[in-house]
Every structure is written in structure tokens, then in C-alpha cells.
Amino acid sequence: MSQPRIIEPTFHQLIDVPLKVGESPVWDDRTDALWFVDILAPAVFRLGPSGHLDRFDMPAPVGCLGLCENGMVVVGLQTGVHLLDPATGKLDHLCDPDGGRPDSRLNDGKVGPDGHFWVGTRDEAVPQTGNAKLYRVAPNGNFTCVIDGNMLTSNGLAWSPDGRRMYHSDSSGLLLQAFDFDPQTGRLGPAKRLHDFAPGEGRPDGAAMDSEGFYWSAGVQAGRLNRFSPDGKIVEIYTFPFKGPTMPCFGGHDLKTLYLTSLTTENGGTSIAGTVISFEAPVAGAPVSRFAL
């Protein structure tokens, strides 16, 4: 079996503001802006094409966001799913699929090819109990629980370019899985286990999909970004001089700029702040969907 190719990309740091837990980068192709969050700040950020950074403070920890067809931003907070108006900063509650459960918060989330917001939870119990879930949220606020039980940290959502396969990881469970996906109904087929993460490969965090159907997964605490083939093999490893990459996304006019958020980590007694970087990708990303509002 061939070994994965190891690449040290030349990257640029895009912001000066230190992030506690940078996450959920999303490229807005209509405005050439990059959206992302800092879970613990808690805040939503928009980096404009001129480099100007807008900050929207949130009332509770914020795990993720997605773009809406009508220009709003759908945001997953610990207190539920909300809609953010970028023009005014106004935040409106849409629903709370997790129902305020103790030892739980909304974590990774993305808009699927079905126009719904898919958002999972992290088991915050110490020790973890396997209470994490994955929800599918409709634009009218109705929701269903799609995965329930025996999961620690729902993460790594991404869809194949044709929208017919969904990828999902359990960060704390150290596994990557895939499901057949119906882009019209959002129905999932049985889970297929693709990869069990070995020491040194990192915990599978946020992810993105490229136009060739390869899955890019942030290996948090290992300082790497793993590129997977559709059958679950790591084919390329992008390495960085910091341990905490959290989630990639593709952007730029040709979707060939790779954006990557990170979290604050300790390295030999030195604290390295979370940030946002970019580098040139070898392949274009797959376009992402918008919440059907």
C-alpha cells in the first residue's frame, strides 16, 4: 500500500485577533467574504475582501454557521439554532433541537444538499457518556433527530460533489463514516465505517469536500489536515507548525483557496493562539449549499 504524500504548504495568516476555538469557516461566493466563529468568545466573524473583520458577539457558545439563500446566516448556539441578520446584527431564535439537555451543546453544523441545516452535538459530560446526537433542521424550524446514541462528538459533516453521499465523524470516538444520501429528502442509508484514527493522525474535526470527491479532515492536536479518498484512505497529509487546526473550507473565485481555522493550544509551555490561515489548494472545492430561506 502506498504511503500518503506529506506536504508543508506555504500559508498566510489572515487575522490578528486571537481565537480561543476558531471553527466553521464558510466562504460566501456572493460577497467574497469568509465567515467563521470563535466558539468560546463567543462570536461570529466576517472577513471581507479588503481584510476588514466584522464581529457579531453571541449570547451563548456558538458551534457553527451556514449561509442562507436570503442573505441571513444560520447559527448553531448552545441555546439553539438562530438566524443572524448581517445588516443589523439582530439574532432571531428559530428552534432548539437539543432542548436544553444538560451536558450537551450544538457543535459542528452545515447546510446539506437538501437545503436543511444539519447540526450535531458534543457530549460535554465528564467523563463522556455517548449522549451526542445529529439533527436535521428545516427552514421553518421543524427538526428531526437523525443519529441518536453511542456517539461522543458529532463532527466533520461534508457531502460528495453529487450530493449523494454524506460524511460524518465522531471526533472523540476517533472514527469516520459515510452514508448514502438522498439530496431530495435528506434520507440516510446505513452507516459505513471508513476509517479508525490511529495515534498521530489527530482527532477528526471539521471537514470539507473537494471537486474530485476527496474529503479533507482537520487532524486537531496533530497539526495536520488529512485528505481522504472516497474509500477512507489518507492520500495526502498537510502539516502545520501549530497543533490545533479545526476545520477547512474552500473559497476564492475559483474555490482553490483553502481556508483553515485553528484553536489555542499549548506547546512546550508556550500558548499558540487560534487563528485563520489560507493556502493555495491543488484542486477546487465542491460548492456548498445554502439554507433554503
N, C-alpha and C positions, 0 to 999 in steps of 0.2 A: 504494500500500500504506500502510495507517495505521501511524503510529508508536506504539511502546509507551508506555503510560502510566507516568510516573515518580512514585513515592510515597516520601515520607520518613516512615516510621512512628514514632509515639511508643512508645518501648520502655522496659523496665525491666531493669536488671542484677540477676541473681538470686543471684550468689555473690560472695564477697570473695576466695576463693582464686584466685591467678593460674594460668592453664593455659598450658602450653607449646604443646601441639597438642590443643585440645578437639575432640572428634569424637563421632559416633554417638549422638546423643540419641534415646532411646526412651521413650515415655510408657507407664506401667503403669496401665491403667484399673481394675485391681483394688485398687490401693493408693493411687492418686492421687500416685504418685511419678514423678520424672523420672530416668532412668538416662543416664549418658554416660561417656566415657572421656577421659583425657589420654594420648595415645599414648606420649609420652616420659617421663612422670613415673616409671615407668608406673603407672597406677592406674585403677580403675573407681570411679565415684561414683554415689551415690543421693541425690537431693534430695527430702526428704519434704514433705508438705503443710504442715508447720509451719515449713519453712525449714531444718530440721536437715539437715546434709550428712554422709553416711556415706562413708568412704573405704576401698576394698579395694586394697591395694598388690599389684601383679602382678610376677612374676619375670622378665618379658621385655616388650618393647614390645607394646602392645595396640592393635589397629586398630579393633575393632568389638565389638558385642554384640547379642544378641537375647533376648527373653523366652521361657520355656518354659511349657508347659501345667501342669507340676507345680510351678511356683514357682521353679525354678532359673533361672540366667542362662547362656546360651551365649556364650562369649567367644572371639574370634579373637586369639591371641597369635602372636608370631614363632615360637614353639615348637609351634604347632598349635592345634587347637580344643579348648577346655576347658569344663567345667561348673562354675560358681560357685554355692555354696550361700549365699544371703544371710544365713541364720540363723547360720551358723558361720564363714563366710569361707573354708571349705575349697574347694580347687580340684582337680578331677579331670580328668585327660587323657582326651579322647575319641578323637582321631585327629590325624594330621599330614598333611593332604592335599598340602602343598607339599614334604614330605620333606626339610626342612632344606637346600633348594637355596641355594647362595651367591648373594649379590646379589639377595635376594628376601625379602619379608615379607608376611604377611597384612595387608590394608588394609581396604577397605570391605566390609561384610557385612550381610545382612538375612535374616530368615525370610520365605520365599515363601509364596504361597497353597497350595503343595503340602506345607506343614509341614516342609520341609527348610531347612537353613541354607545360604544362598548366600554365598560369600565369595571375593573376588578378591585378587590380589597386586599389589604395586608393584615395578617393576623398580628396584632400588637400585644398579645398576651405574653407573659414571661413565666415559664417557657411557652413557646408557641404550641397551640392546641390543634391546628389544622382547620381553623374556622373560616378561611378565606373563601370568597365567592366571586363569580363573574356575572355581571348584569348586562342586559341589552335594553337601552333606554330609547323610546320613541320620541319624536319631536313634540308630541302632545303631552309628554310627561309620563305616559304609561311605561311600565317596565316589566321584565321577566328575569328570573334568575336562571342562568344557563348552565353554570357549573356550581355545585354546592357540595362542600365537604372534602376532606382529605387533601387540603391544599393550604400552603403556608403564605405565599406571597404571589398573587396573580400579577403577571408582568409580560413584557415582550410581545404585545399584540402587533401583528402585521398581516397583510393579505397579499397573495400572489398577484402578479400583474393582471391576470384574467378574472380576479375576484372569486375564484372557485376553491381556494384553499386558505385557511386561517392558521396562523402560527401563534403559539402561546407558550409562555414559560412559567415555571414556579421557581422564583429566584432562590428562596430558602430551601426548596426541595431539590434544587440543582438538576432540573430536567427541562428539556424542550420537547414540545409535542405539536402535532399538526392535526387539523380536522378538514374533511371535505366541507365546503361551504356553499350554500345556495344564496347568490347575491340578490335574489328577488325576495326571499322570505327570511333570510338570516338563519335558516336551519342548519345545524351542525351534524356531521356524521360522527362515527365513533372516533375517540382519541387514538392517534398513532404516536407512540413514543419514538422520537427521532434521535435524541442524544442525552446521555447522562454525563454531567460535567465532572471532570477529574480535577484534583488539586492543581492549581496553577493556571487553569483555564478561566478562572474568575466566576463569580456568581452571575447568571444570565439576567441582565437588567433590561432596559428599554431596547427597542429594535426598530429596524426599517427594512424595506424591501427594495431591491434594485430591479431594473427593467429586464434583466436576464433571469429573474426568478430566484435569485440568491438572497439569503436572509442575513442581515447584519445585526449582531447582538453585542451590546456593551458588556465586557467582562469586568464588572466592578470589583475593586480590590486587587485586580491583577494587572491593571494598567494596559488593557488591550481591548481591541474591537475584533470580534471573531466573525468572519464571513463564511456562512454555511451553504453548501449545495442543497438542493431540494431533498436529497436523501439523508441529510443530517450529518454530513462530513464537513469538518473545518478545512477549508481550502486555502484561506489566507488569514494571517494574523497581523493586525496593525498595532504597533506598540507605541507607548507614550511615556514621557518622563514623570507621570503622575499616576497614582493608583486608582483614582475614582471616576473613570468615565461612566456615565449613567444612561445616555440614550443618544443615538444618532438620528439624523434626518437628512434627506437630500433636498437641495434647493438651488437657487440661481436660475437664470433664464433658460438654461439647458438641463436643469436638475442634475448637474455634475459637480456641484459643490457639496461636500459632506460637512454638515454641522454636528457638533458633539458637545453635550453638556457634561458637567462633572460635579462632584461633591467634595466638600472639605475632608481631607484625610491627614493622618499623622504619618510622618516618615522619619524615623530615627530621632524622634523628639521634636521635629520641625513640622509645623502645621502648613499644609498647602491648600489654599482656598479653592473652592469650586469656581468654575468659570465656563465660558463658551469659546470653543475654537472652531476653525474651519480649515479644510484642506481640499485639494483637487482629487475627486474620485476617478477611478479608472473606467467607470460605467455610469450611465444615468440612472437616477432613481425611478421607481414606479410612481405615477401620480397618486396622490392621496385624495380621499373623498371628503365631502362636506356634509355636515348635519343638515337634513332636509327641511330647514325652516325658511 
